[in-house]
Structure formats: structure tokens, C-alpha cells
């Protein structure tokens, strides 16, 4: 089955809204217009930038998708500092990252919280990018699949086959994020294949074959082609390299050959 790749730029806590506008404009200028027939590209800026990026994309009819890095699972309430999924829906956000390792490791986001967020994001017509990944200690102990597949099972609990088929899973080994280390293409493929097969066990062939699985962890233009050439890797969740429009544009183009 052919799955359209998705490359997602996670800007984390970088770029103010002026810088975000300039970055999006340059990125779109650098990309061949016909490339979007082959690949989807989502941009995930800080919350303070989303309105500016969304207005730019809409007004200039750019072939980029607006994404968010995080949200709460409730539509309203006494949750100071949080952002409701309904707010993102109104900004035409299409993709929301959930369960990123930094949210889990730094802010204590649990599997239960991730599951609630997945449900809330889909309830508002957006697509979750569900992150999973292991630490270096877990990897060295041979616990990669136990950790990763456990996170996936928890995140997808209660979701129908139809809901699972349209979401995105991002395998991001924690030991590779921002370290310059990258899983080999074979290692990344092995874990992404295991994710797809566990989804197949939980659902059916059609659902597992439709699921898009990204790899994240120091993805750059130099390794994008090899990673994206693997049969079970359908895109990338890109951190630092997505902040440089020149590098990100090269990465996107190398991802489609």
C-alpha cells in the first residue's frame, strides 16, 4: 500500500512570530511546487506563532499544513497555561503532536494523559501525531519494543479501527533527540515495523497498512533519503533541522527521492 509521507517540523520553543513568518515564506519558496503532490509537510510552531503562520498559509494559499506541539484534553476549565483542542481547531490546525518525549520526561505526561489527548484531538477533527520512544538505558537493556509498543497500546486504547487508520505514530528514540545520534535505517525500520505489526494485531490489515509511521531523532538532509526509503517509515518528525529553511527544504526533497 502506498502511504503519502508526512514530514513534520517541530520548532519546539524556538522562533517568535516574526521569525516564524520569515521561515515559512522562505521554506515554501525553496520547495518545488509539485513536491506537495508526493508529500505532506506540517509546521509545528510555538502557540504564540500559530495564528501568524495560519494567516500566512491561508492568505497566500501555501501548500503547508499548520500543526501544534501539544494540547490539553479538556475544551475549557481551570487549567492555567494550557491550550484547549477546540482553540486549535478554530485556527485550522491539522496535526497535533502528543506524547512527545520532552512532554513525558520533563512535564510528567503519562500514558493515560496521552490517551485522553488523542481522543480529544480526533474529536475536534485534527490528526494526532502520537510519539513513542525509549531511553538509552532501556535500549541497552533490550527493552525497546516493550517500552514503545506499550506506549502505543496505551495511546490507542478505546480508538476504533477507523480512528487509528488516520492518525500518525512517530517513533522517536529519546537517546537520539538533539544528540546528533541517529538510529541506523535498519534499526529505525525494525521498530517502525514492530509498531505497524502490533497495530495489525490490535486491529486488522487495512488499518495497519493505512497507518503512517514517522521516524524522529536527529533527522537531517544527509540521512533523510535512507530513512525514508524504508518500507515502514512514512515520514519524519524533525526538530533542529526544521528551523533552517534551507536544510529543511533539502531534507523534504531528499525524502521523496
Buried (B, 14 or more C-beta within 10 A) or exposed (E): EEBEBBBBBBBBEBBEBEBBBEBBBBBBEBBEEEBBEBBBBBBBBBBEBBBBBBBBBEEEEBBBBBBBBBBBBBEEEEEEEEBBBBBBBEBBBBBBBBBBBBBBEEEEBEBEBBBBBBBBBBBBEBBBBBBBBBBEEBBEEEBBBEBBBBBBBBBBEEBEBEBBBEBBBBBBBBBBBEEEEBBEBEBBBBBBBBBBEBBBEBBEEEBBBBBBBBBBBBBBBEBBBBBBEBEBBBBBBBBBBBBBBEBBBBBBBBBBE
